[in-house]
Amino acid sequence: MKKNIFMSLLFTVSFFLPLPVSAEETKLAYVDLQVALSTSNAGKSAKEMFQREVDRIQKDLDIKQNDLKRLKDELEKQGLLLSEETKVEKEREYQDKLKAVQRYYQDAQEELQGKDAELTRSVLINLRRIIVNIGQEKGYDMILERNESSVLYAKESADLTSEVIKRLNEAKAP
């Protein structure tokens, strides 16, 4: 009986004693990389460089398309006046130029995709370095990307995007 009373007392007292914490609280944060890419100075600069390249290619494409249109208009206007042989030659010339413009367009698309990826990769490398530094400095166990990791809820205080952008803007270009 004494043993039962002692066990009951021990059991009751154990509820009031603090339990030792065996694991530290996990410290998490997130960064919205899309916001960082679009609002940081480096991201804006990369976007401007990309847009200049798009504008250059669009200008070249417009010139080529105007030449092609001029050739087609000339062919339509003079079609009845040209000999059959000359007409066939002009149509072949038009088709060749049309194929060349289409090839130029496809090549330009590939070039622009590569340029965009290259510029974005460059900014992302710097962002990653800054995020790692912040994580180490502030003792985060994990920093997630807001859009890619399916963060369904997060406290605003866990958002490091502003700090990452600030540090990226302050960083000197490598």
DAVENUR-V606420 format. One record per pair of residues at least 4 apart in sequence whose C-alpha atoms are under 7 Angstrom apart, sorted by sequence separation. I is the first residue (numbers start at 0). J is the second residue. D is the distance in whole Angstrom. If there is no record, write none. Layout:
# DAVENUR-V606420
i=I j=J d=D
i=I j=J d=D
This chain:
# DAVENUR-V606420
i=0 j=4 d=6
i=1 j=5 d=6
i=2 j=6 d=6
i=3 j=7 d=6
i=4 j=8 d=6
i=5 j=9 d=6
i=6 j=10 d=6
i=7 j=11 d=6
i=8 j=12 d=6
i=9 j=13 d=6
i=10 j=14 d=7
i=12 j=16 d=7
i=31 j=35 d=6
i=32 j=36 d=6
i=33 j=37 d=6
i=34 j=38 d=6
i=35 j=39 d=6
i=38 j=42 d=6
i=39 j=43 d=6
i=40 j=44 d=6
i=41 j=45 d=6
i=42 j=46 d=6
i=43 j=47 d=6
i=44 j=48 d=6
i=45 j=49 d=6
i=46 j=50 d=6
i=47 j=51 d=6
i=48 j=52 d=6
i=49 j=53 d=6
i=50 j=54 d=6
i=51 j=55 d=6
i=52 j=56 d=6
i=53 j=57 d=6
i=54 j=58 d=6
i=55 j=59 d=6
i=56 j=60 d=6
i=57 j=61 d=6
i=58 j=62 d=6
i=59 j=63 d=6
i=60 j=64 d=6
i=61 j=65 d=6
i=62 j=66 d=6
i=63 j=67 d=6
i=64 j=68 d=6
i=65 j=69 d=6
i=66 j=70 d=6
i=67 j=71 d=6
i=68 j=72 d=6
i=69 j=73 d=6
i=70 j=74 d=6
i=71 j=75 d=6
i=72 j=76 d=6
i=73 j=77 d=6
i=74 j=78 d=5
i=77 j=81 d=6
i=81 j=85 d=6
i=82 j=86 d=6
i=83 j=87 d=6
i=84 j=88 d=6
i=85 j=89 d=6
i=86 j=90 d=6
i=87 j=91 d=6
i=88 j=92 d=6
i=89 j=93 d=6
i=90 j=94 d=6
i=91 j=95 d=6
i=92 j=96 d=6
i=93 j=97 d=6
i=94 j=98 d=6
i=95 j=99 d=6
i=96 j=100 d=6
i=97 j=101 d=6
i=98 j=102 d=6
i=99 j=103 d=6
i=100 j=104 d=6
i=101 j=105 d=6
i=102 j=106 d=6
i=103 j=107 d=6
i=104 j=108 d=6
i=105 j=109 d=6
i=106 j=110 d=6
i=107 j=111 d=6
i=108 j=112 d=6
i=109 j=113 d=6
i=110 j=114 d=6
i=111 j=115 d=6
i=112 j=116 d=6
i=113 j=117 d=6
i=114 j=118 d=6
i=115 j=119 d=6
i=116 j=120 d=6
i=117 j=121 d=6
i=118 j=122 d=7
i=119 j=123 d=6
i=120 j=124 d=6
i=121 j=125 d=7
i=122 j=126 d=6
i=123 j=127 d=6
i=124 j=128 d=6
i=125 j=129 d=6
i=126 j=130 d=6
i=127 j=131 d=6
i=128 j=132 d=6
i=129 j=133 d=6
i=130 j=134 d=6
i=131 j=135 d=6
i=132 j=136 d=6
i=133 j=137 d=6
i=134 j=138 d=6
i=135 j=139 d=7
i=144 j=148 d=6
i=145 j=149 d=7
i=153 j=157 d=7
i=159 j=163 d=6
i=160 j=164 d=6
i=161 j=165 d=6
i=162 j=166 d=6
i=163 j=167 d=6
i=164 j=168 d=6
i=165 j=169 d=6
i=166 j=170 d=6
i=37 j=42 d=5
i=38 j=43 d=6
i=81 j=86 d=6
i=134 j=139 d=5
i=143 j=148 d=6
i=145 j=150 d=6
i=36 j=42 d=5
i=37 j=43 d=6
i=78 j=86 d=7
i=74 j=89 d=7
i=71 j=93 d=7
i=70 j=93 d=7
i=67 j=93 d=7
i=67 j=96 d=7
i=67 j=97 d=7
i=130 j=163 d=7
i=129 j=163 d=6
i=63 j=100 d=7
i=126 j=167 d=7
i=56 j=107 d=7
i=49 j=115 d=6
i=45 j=118 d=6
i=42 j=122 d=6
i=41 j=122 d=6
i=27 j=139 d=6
i=32 j=144 d=7
i=26 j=139 d=5
i=27 j=140 d=6
i=28 j=141 d=7
i=29 j=142 d=5
i=30 j=143 d=6
i=31 j=144 d=6
i=26 j=140 d=5
i=27 j=141 d=5
i=28 j=142 d=5
i=29 j=143 d=4
i=30 j=144 d=5
i=31 j=145 d=5
i=25 j=140 d=6
i=26 j=141 d=7
i=27 j=142 d=6
i=28 j=143 d=6
i=29 j=144 d=5
i=30 j=145 d=6
i=31 j=146 d=7
i=29 j=145 d=6
i=35 j=160 d=6
i=39 j=164 d=5
i=41 j=168 d=7
i=29 j=157 d=6
i=30 j=158 d=6
i=39 j=167 d=7
i=40 j=168 d=6
i=28 j=157 d=5
i=29 j=158 d=5
i=30 j=159 d=5
i=31 j=160 d=6
i=35 j=164 d=6
i=39 j=168 d=6
i=27 j=157 d=7
i=28 j=158 d=6
i=29 j=159 d=6
i=30 j=160 d=5
i=28 j=159 d=7
